[in-house]
């Protein structure tokens, strides 16, 4: 029975993914910051505390997970953090917080697991990106930057790991309902006196509507669990609604300025007169 380690398993897409993987019969070890003091068996597998921004926490997770089931056959990286705000208004700490979780948190776990997989003769690494890893949306600049960085990193990782029989897949979810609000914050620079406040409120309302009416996260979890059983996984797997997949296509074929205008209109960045 294959062993799966999964991060960010306490809420949002990570929670539904962990549940689906556990239900599919894998030996699952799930990690999250909120699992502190809650270690033990659950519907997401064996829960262990894990903060991907702290080296000592990652080391402790790996040591305990190894003692439970041995070397992981699959590493699924779902831990994520989002700060809403204008690019101008982000504080340095806010940008670092997003990058530390969404990018460095994933790369640090990968670096810990790769030697184990090589020694074991192979493995699979699944990184949660986003359609924001392909295109950016207003007031999610830091989040989009972290996912763009992850996409570039994983393209290189895929090629480097191929000789060791280690596969790499990027999951690119679109809008899904049931997102974890504990890891979503509004920037301190987007207050009532911000030049972007009116625009931010309109954009935020559109995004809230789209996510509230988004796809079923349980379906996404089952698709990812099924993907793990494939002999050859794709480098990218977009799991999104047809209109969101269309936006990715438009991003490829439209000029940069034209697509920016399309995004501005959709998200109501400018107030209609």
C-alpha positions as CSV (number, residue, x, y, z in Angstrom):
1,X,0.0,0.0,0.0
2,X,1.5,3.3,-1.1
3,X,2.4,5.9,1.5
4,X,1.3,9.6,1.0
5,X,2.4,12.6,3.0
6,X,0.2,15.7,2.6
7,X,0.6,19.3,3.8
8,X,-2.1,21.9,4.5
9,X,-4.6,19.1,5.3
10,X,-6.7,21.0,7.9
11,X,-8.9,23.2,5.6
12,X,-9.8,24.1,2.1
13,X,-8.7,22.0,-0.8
14,X,-6.0,20.3,1.3
15,X,-8.6,19.0,3.7
16,X,-10.8,17.5,0.8
17,X,-7.7,16.1,-0.9
18,X,-6.5,14.4,2.3
19,X,-9.9,12.9,2.9
20,X,-10.1,11.6,-0.7
21,X,-6.6,10.1,-0.6
22,X,-7.3,8.4,2.8
23,X,-10.6,7.1,1.5
24,X,-8.8,5.7,-1.6
25,X,-6.9,3.3,0.7
26,X,-3.5,5.0,0.9
27,X,-1.4,5.1,4.1
28,X,-1.8,8.8,4.7
29,X,0.1,11.1,7.0
30,X,-1.5,14.6,7.0
31,X,0.1,17.7,8.4
32,X,-1.1,21.2,9.3
33,X,-0.4,23.9,11.9
34,X,-3.8,23.4,13.5
35,X,-3.1,19.8,14.2
36,X,-0.9,20.8,17.2
37,X,-2.2,18.7,20.1
38,X,-4.5,16.7,17.8
39,X,-2.1,14.0,16.7
40,X,-3.7,10.7,15.8
41,X,-5.9,8.8,13.3
42,X,-8.6,10.7,11.5
43,X,-10.5,10.9,8.2
44,X,-7.4,12.6,6.7
45,X,-5.0,9.9,7.8
46,X,-2.6,10.1,10.7
47,X,-2.5,13.8,11.7
48,X,0.7,15.5,12.7
49,X,1.4,19.1,13.5
50,X,3.3,20.8,10.7
51,X,4.3,24.4,10.0
52,X,6.0,24.6,6.6
53,X,7.6,28.0,7.5
54,X,9.6,26.4,10.3
55,X,12.5,24.1,9.6
56,X,12.2,22.4,13.0
57,X,8.5,21.6,12.5
58,X,9.2,20.1,9.0
59,X,12.1,18.0,10.4
60,X,9.9,16.7,13.3
61,X,7.0,15.9,10.8
62,X,9.4,13.9,8.5
63,X,10.9,12.0,11.4
64,X,7.6,11.0,12.9
65,X,6.0,10.2,9.5
66,X,9.0,8.0,8.6
67,X,8.6,6.1,11.9
68,X,4.9,5.5,11.2
69,X,4.9,4.1,7.6
70,X,8.3,4.5,6.2
71,X,9.4,6.4,3.0
72,X,6.7,8.3,1.2
73,X,5.7,7.1,-2.3
74,X,3.9,10.4,-2.8
75,X,4.3,13.9,-1.4
76,X,1.2,16.2,-1.9
77,X,1.8,19.9,-1.0
78,X,-1.4,21.8,-0.3
79,X,-0.3,24.3,2.3
80,X,-1.3,27.8,1.2
81,X,-1.7,31.4,2.4
82,X,-3.4,34.4,0.8
83,X,-3.3,38.1,1.5
84,X,-5.7,40.3,-0.4
85,X,-4.4,43.7,-1.2
86,X,-2.9,46.1,-3.7
87,X,0.6,45.5,-4.9
88,X,1.5,49.0,-3.6
89,X,-0.1,48.4,-0.2
90,X,1.4,45.1,0.8
91,X,3.8,45.3,3.7
92,X,7.1,43.5,3.3
93,X,6.1,41.0,6.0
94,X,2.8,40.2,4.2
95,X,4.6,39.4,0.9
96,X,7.2,37.3,2.8
97,X,4.4,35.5,4.6
98,X,2.8,34.5,1.4
99,X,6.1,33.4,-0.3
100,X,7.2,31.5,2.8
101,X,4.2,29.3,2.8
102,X,3.3,29.0,-0.9
103,X,6.7,28.8,-2.4
104,X,9.5,28.2,0.2
105,X,7.3,25.9,2.3
106,X,6.8,23.6,-0.7
107,X,10.4,23.7,-1.9
108,X,11.7,23.0,1.6
109,X,9.5,19.9,2.0
110,X,10.5,18.7,-1.5
111,X,14.2,19.0,-0.5
112,X,13.6,16.9,2.5
113,X,11.8,14.2,0.7
114,X,13.8,13.9,-2.6
115,X,16.7,11.9,-1.0
116,X,14.2,9.5,0.5
117,X,12.5,8.9,-2.8
118,X,15.8,8.5,-4.7
119,X,16.9,5.9,-2.2
120,X,13.5,4.2,-2.5
121,X,13.8,4.0,-6.4
122,X,11.2,6.7,-7.2
123,X,8.1,8.6,-6.2
124,X,5.6,11.2,-7.1
125,X,5.5,14.9,-6.0
126,X,2.2,16.8,-6.4
127,X,2.3,20.6,-5.9
128,X,-0.8,22.7,-5.5
129,X,-0.5,25.7,-7.8
130,X,-3.5,27.6,-9.1
131,X,-4.8,29.1,-12.3
132,X,-3.2,32.2,-10.7
133,X,0.1,30.4,-11.4
134,X,-0.7,30.9,-15.1
135,X,-2.4,34.3,-15.0
136,X,-2.7,37.0,-12.4
137,X,-5.8,38.6,-11.0
138,X,-6.1,42.1,-9.3
139,X,-5.4,42.4,-5.6
140,X,-3.9,38.9,-5.5
141,X,-0.5,40.0,-6.7
142,X,1.5,38.3,-3.9
143,X,-0.4,35.1,-4.2
144,X,-0.1,35.1,-8.0
145,X,3.7,35.7,-7.7
146,X,4.1,32.8,-5.3
147,X,2.3,30.5,-7.7
148,X,4.1,31.7,-10.8
149,X,7.4,31.0,-8.9
150,X,6.2,27.5,-8.1
151,X,5.3,26.8,-11.7
152,X,8.8,27.7,-12.8
153,X,10.5,25.7,-10.1
154,X,8.4,22.6,-10.8
155,X,9.2,22.8,-14.6
156,X,12.9,22.5,-13.7
157,X,12.3,19.9,-10.9
158,X,10.4,17.7,-13.4
159,X,13.4,17.5,-15.8
160,X,16.0,17.1,-13.0
161,X,14.1,14.3,-11.3
162,X,13.2,12.2,-14.4
163,X,16.4,10.1,-14.2
164,X,15.5,9.1,-10.7
165,X,12.0,7.9,-11.6
166,X,10.4,10.8,-9.6
167,X,7.4,12.4,-11.3
168,X,6.2,16.0,-10.6
169,X,2.7,17.3,-11.2
170,X,1.3,20.8,-10.7
171,X,-2.4,20.9,-9.7
172,X,-4.0,24.2,-11.0
173,X,-7.4,24.6,-9.3
174,X,-9.9,27.2,-10.4
175,X,-12.5,28.6,-8.0
176,X,-13.8,26.1,-5.5
177,X,-16.3,26.6,-2.7
178,X,-15.4,25.9,0.9
179,X,-12.0,27.7,1.0
180,X,-10.2,27.9,4.3
181,X,-10.7,31.4,5.6
182,X,-8.2,31.1,8.4
183,X,-5.4,31.5,5.9
184,X,-6.9,34.4,4.0
185,X,-6.3,37.9,5.2
186,X,-6.7,41.5,3.9
187,X,-3.6,43.6,3.7
188,X,-3.1,46.3,6.4
189,X,-2.4,48.6,3.4
190,X,-5.9,48.3,2.1
191,X,-7.8,50.5,4.6
192,X,-10.4,53.2,4.2
193,X,-7.7,55.7,3.2
194,X,-6.2,53.6,0.4
195,X,-6.4,55.0,-3.1
196,X,-7.4,51.5,-4.2
197,X,-10.2,51.0,-1.7
198,X,-13.2,51.4,-4.0
199,X,-11.7,49.2,-6.7
200,X,-10.6,46.6,-4.1
201,X,-14.2,46.3,-2.8
202,X,-15.6,45.7,-6.2
203,X,-13.0,43.2,-7.2
204,X,-13.3,41.4,-3.8
205,X,-17.1,41.1,-4.3
206,X,-16.6,39.5,-7.7
207,X,-14.1,37.0,-6.3
208,X,-16.2,36.2,-3.3
209,X,-19.2,35.5,-5.6
210,X,-17.1,33.3,-7.9
211,X,-15.6,31.3,-5.0
212,X,-19.0,31.0,-3.3
213,X,-20.4,29.5,-6.5
214,X,-17.3,27.5,-7.3
215,X,-16.8,23.9,-8.0
216,X,-17.2,21.1,-5.4
217,X,-13.8,20.7,-3.6
218,X,-14.7,17.0,-2.8
219,X,-14.7,16.3,-6.5
220,X,-11.3,17.9,-6.9
221,X,-10.0,15.8,-4.0
222,X,-11.2,12.6,-5.7
223,X,-9.6,13.6,-9.0
224,X,-6.3,14.1,-7.4
225,X,-6.5,10.8,-5.5
226,X,-7.3,9.1,-8.8
227,X,-4.4,10.9,-10.5
228,X,-2.0,9.3,-8.0
229,X,-2.8,5.8,-9.3
230,X,-1.7,6.7,-12.9
231,X,1.6,5.2,-14.1
232,X,2.5,8.5,-15.7
233,X,1.2,11.7,-14.3
234,X,1.0,14.9,-16.4
235,X,3.2,17.9,-15.5
236,X,0.1,20.0,-15.2
237,X,-3.5,19.2,-14.3
238,X,-6.0,22.1,-14.4
239,X,-9.1,21.4,-12.4
240,X,-11.4,24.3,-13.1
241,X,-14.7,25.3,-14.7
242,X,-15.0,25.6,-18.5
243,X,-15.0,29.4,-18.4
244,X,-11.9,29.5,-16.2
245,X,-10.1,27.1,-18.6
246,X,-11.2,29.5,-21.4
247,X,-9.5,32.4,-19.6
248,X,-6.2,30.4,-19.6
249,X,-6.6,29.9,-23.4
250,X,-7.3,33.7,-23.8
251,X,-4.3,34.5,-21.8
252,X,-2.2,32.5,-24.3
253,X,-3.7,33.9,-27.5
254,X,-4.5,37.6,-26.6
255,X,-1.9,40.3,-26.4
256,X,-0.8,41.2,-22.8
257,X,-2.5,44.6,-22.9
258,X,-5.7,43.1,-24.4
259,X,-5.9,40.4,-21.7
260,X,-5.3,43.0,-19.0
261,X,-8.3,44.9,-20.3
262,X,-10.4,41.8,-20.3
263,X,-9.4,41.0,-16.7
264,X,-10.1,44.7,-15.7
265,X,-13.5,44.6,-17.2
266,X,-14.5,41.2,-15.7
267,X,-13.4,42.1,-12.1
268,X,-14.9,45.6,-12.4
269,X,-11.6,47.3,-11.5
270,X,-13.0,50.6,-12.9
271,X,-16.3,52.0,-11.8
272,X,-18.8,52.1,-14.6
273,X,-20.0,55.6,-15.6
